[in-house]
Amino acid sequence: QNQKQMTNKRDLITKFRKMREAKTEFEVLLRMRGISDRKFGMICDIKGSTIVKYLQDPTLLRVKHLKILENFLALSVSEIVELIYLDIDEEEDERD
């Protein structure tokens, strides 16, 4: 029982650390849902550098990937796109 609690606590700490390291709101959403880079790649059927590219700049995601994520995350494509562009709006505000 105690060992299981320690493992859960470690998992939770790791999850929060990953969320803090996330560079985009999109990546935060994935982390909050417990989706690792590897799992994201499996969901969207992408590999290696493409996973990194899409996490660093989610505006590059293709419509087919957004539709897959729509079903998996139970969010509409427009909600996902809105989240992605939230980062762009924040970046523009910081430059002004």
C-alpha positions as CSV (number, residue, x, y, z in Angstrom):
1,Q,0.0,0.0,0.0
2,N,2.7,2.5,1.1
3,Q,4.8,1.6,-2.0
4,K,1.9,2.2,-4.3
5,Q,1.3,5.7,-2.7
6,M,5.0,6.5,-3.2
7,T,4.8,5.5,-6.9
8,N,1.6,7.5,-7.4
9,K,3.3,10.5,-5.7
10,R,6.4,10.2,-8.0
11,D,4.1,9.9,-11.0
12,L,2.2,13.0,-10.0
13,I,5.5,15.0,-9.5
14,T,6.8,13.8,-12.9
15,K,3.5,14.8,-14.5
16,F,3.6,18.3,-13.0
17,R,7.3,18.7,-13.9
18,K,6.4,17.9,-17.5
19,M,3.6,20.4,-17.5
20,R,5.9,23.1,-16.2
21,E,8.4,22.3,-19.0
22,A,5.7,22.4,-21.7
23,K,6.4,25.2,-24.2
24,T,2.9,25.6,-25.6
25,E,-0.7,25.5,-24.3
26,F,-1.3,22.6,-26.6
27,E,1.5,20.6,-24.9
28,V,0.1,21.5,-21.5
29,L,-3.3,20.1,-22.6
30,L,-1.6,16.8,-23.6
31,R,0.3,16.6,-20.4
32,M,-2.8,17.3,-18.3
33,R,-4.5,14.4,-20.2
34,G,-1.5,12.2,-19.4
35,I,-0.3,12.0,-23.0
36,S,3.5,11.7,-23.4
37,D,5.4,12.5,-26.5
38,R,5.4,8.8,-27.4
39,K,1.7,8.4,-26.9
40,F,1.0,11.6,-28.9
41,G,3.0,10.0,-31.7
42,M,1.1,6.7,-31.5
43,I,-2.3,8.6,-31.5
44,C,-1.4,10.6,-34.6
45,D,0.7,7.9,-36.2
46,I,3.8,10.1,-36.4
47,K,7.4,9.4,-35.3
48,G,10.6,11.0,-34.1
49,S,11.3,14.5,-35.3
50,T,7.7,15.0,-36.4
51,I,6.5,14.6,-32.9
52,V,9.0,17.2,-31.7
53,K,8.1,19.5,-34.5
54,Y,4.4,19.4,-33.8
55,L,4.8,19.8,-30.1
56,Q,7.1,22.8,-30.6
57,D,4.8,24.4,-33.2
58,P,1.3,22.9,-33.1
59,T,0.2,25.3,-35.9
60,L,2.0,22.8,-38.2
61,L,-0.5,20.0,-37.3
62,R,-2.4,18.7,-40.3
63,V,-6.2,18.6,-40.4
64,K,-6.1,14.8,-40.3
65,H,-4.2,15.0,-37.0
66,L,-6.6,17.5,-35.5
67,K,-9.5,15.2,-36.4
68,I,-7.8,12.3,-34.7
69,L,-7.1,14.4,-31.6
70,E,-10.7,15.7,-31.7
71,N,-11.9,12.1,-31.1
72,F,-9.2,11.2,-28.6
73,L,-9.4,14.4,-26.5
74,A,-13.2,14.8,-26.7
75,L,-12.7,18.4,-27.9
76,S,-13.8,19.9,-31.2
77,V,-11.2,20.8,-33.8
78,S,-12.1,24.4,-33.3
79,E,-11.4,24.2,-29.6
80,I,-8.0,22.6,-30.3
81,V,-7.2,25.3,-32.9
82,E,-8.3,28.0,-30.5
83,L,-5.9,26.6,-27.8
84,I,-3.1,26.5,-30.4
85,Y,-3.6,30.1,-31.4
86,L,-3.9,31.2,-27.8
87,D,-0.1,30.9,-27.7
88,I,0.3,33.1,-30.8
89,D,-2.0,35.8,-29.4
90,E,0.1,35.8,-26.1
91,E,3.3,36.0,-28.1
92,E,2.0,39.0,-30.1
93,D,0.9,40.7,-26.8
94,E,4.3,40.3,-25.3
95,R,5.9,41.9,-28.4
96,D,3.6,45.0,-28.2
